[in-house]
Amino acid sequence: MKLSEKERYLFWLGVANGPGAARSRKLLEAFGDDPKAVFEAAARGDLHEHMKGDVAELMKKRASERYIERCLKRLEELDVSAATIASRAYPELLKEIYDPPVVLYYRGTLYPQLRLPVAMVGTREPSEYGRRAAVELARALAESGVCVVSGLAYGIDRAAAEGALEAKDSAYPTIAVLGSGPDVVYPEANRDVYEKVVARGAVVSEYMPGTEPKAMHFPMRNRIISGLARGVVVVEAGEKSGALITADCALEQGRDAFAVPGRLTDLKSAGTNALIRSGMAKLVQSAADILEEYGIVKRKEEKPGVDTGTLCFEEELVYRLLVPGERSFDELCELSGLSAALLNSTLTSLEFSGIIKQSPGRLFSL
């Protein structure tokens, strides 16, 4: 890994000081934004006035070229790269937030600028409606050139990554931000998706390789998820869901917040519905609602013909029932013979693909 002098000592600062930007930022401010000066002061044992004694002593022990080389070699062995805030690969949007990480560790490919990165977050225990909504929305966004940013945890995180990866023609569909080291897959059940994200996008973290996930890591991770994106979409979240923290981070960072509505009686959507009701988040019913916000597409007055060959059996059945005109949910349930649960998920898929629309009273039309 080739680093300029400034990058080298920023890398040292990030590694020696650990995650969290506040302490590193304070040191850089004290030494004229010169990481080498911080390194030299640490080696002399002159950091005691800037930090606690035990931390200053630890920094002194780590202030050696040998320590830097050992850390760089370890990254190489693990096939992990590092981008400092001065590196060309460091995401420009992330630099704009109040407390950007001094160092980002990553696997895959990292780009400083993307056409339109959008984050997607939500509950770890989604309903079938929420999971399908996340998959369909992420796929539609990625097919339109959006890079979907997620946390790669259970639930909506995984669904968002899976949906983005389904966009076969997308060259860079997704980024995952971890609350562990970039080489530590958590949960292990997501390893299959993790490997696909590395192959087609990037897995990033402010935590050194080998760092195990801890509860305290995830709120810190949330600021990076929103910091990497132009906007954050909350797909399904209860009143106290951690996904709402990410939405708050987005608003504090001057980014946009979006939310997918849910049923009034569904507790898993209480948080998203509250975001919409308060005006903090814009309502999202399809990918077009987000794309229009950034001028990527304009909604067409007339829908183009639908290639029914791309639809599954249930989707084509419902589509053909709606060709004559608007129908209610109950009518569709009776005419299709589908269970209410299966009809719900089928309608969600068609709606997020922009094929049908829903009107008040659970009325559906093309």
C-alpha positions, 0 to 999 in steps of 0.5 A: 500500500503506497501512502504519501507522508501525510497519509502515512502519519494519518494512518498511524494516528487513526490506528494508534488513537483508535476509532472515533474522530474527536480525539484525533481531530483535537490532536490535529488541531493542536499541531496545525493539522500536521499528523507527522508533528503529532507522531513526533510529539508522541514519540517524545512523550509530549502529548500529556497535556492533550490527553489522559496520561495512560493514553499518552503513554500508549501513543508513545509506545506506538509512535515508531516507524516499525509499528506503522510497518507492522500495521500496514503488513497486517492489512496486506496479509488480510487483503484489507485496504486503508484510506485516510481522510487525505487519501484520493479514495476517501469518499468526499461526502463523508469528509463533509460531516462533523466527525469523519473517521481519520481512517477507513478500512475496507475490502473491495473498491472505494470511490471518492465520488458516486453518482447518487449514494442512498442509504437504506436502514430499518428493523432487524426483524422485518415483516414480509412487507418490509423485507420485500419493500427493501429488496424491491426498492434497493433493486430499482434504485441500483438499476437506476445507477444508485449505490445503496449503502447499508449496515449488512446486519440482519433484516432490512440491512441484508434485504437492501444489500440483496436487492441492490446486488440483484441489479445485474447491470449495475457496476457498483450497486452497494456499500456495506458499513460494519460495526466490526473490523472489515474482515469480521462478518457479523452476523456470520449468516450474512457471509454469502452477501458479504462476499458479493458486496466485496466483489461488486462494491465495498465493505468499510469500517472505522474499526481495525481488522480483527475488531469484534462487533460490540453494541457501542459500535453500531451508533457510531457506525450509523453516522458513517452510513448516513455520511456516505449517502445523499439521503437515508431511507428508513424502510420499516422501524418501530418507535425505538428502532436504532434505524431512527438514529441513522435518520437523525444523523442524516438530518444533522448532517444536512442529508435527506430523510425518506421513509416507507409508510406502513399500516397504522396497526403495525408496530414495526412501522410506528417509527417510519409513520412518525417520521412521515407525520412529523415532516422529518422524512419524505414519503416513499412509495417507489424508487421514482420518489427518491430519484425525482428528488435528485433529478435523476428521472421524471415520472412519466404521465403514461406508463410504458407497456409492462413486459409480463415475461419478467413477472412471477406467476402471482405478479402477472396474475394480479397485473392482468386483474388490474388491466380493466381498471381499479380494484380493491384489495378484497376484490383482488383477494377473491378473484386471484385466490391468493392468501391475504399475506401472499397478495400483500407481498405481491402488491408490494413488489408490483408497487415498488417496481412502479407497475401499480399504484395504491390509492386511499382505501386500499384501491389498486390500479396500473 
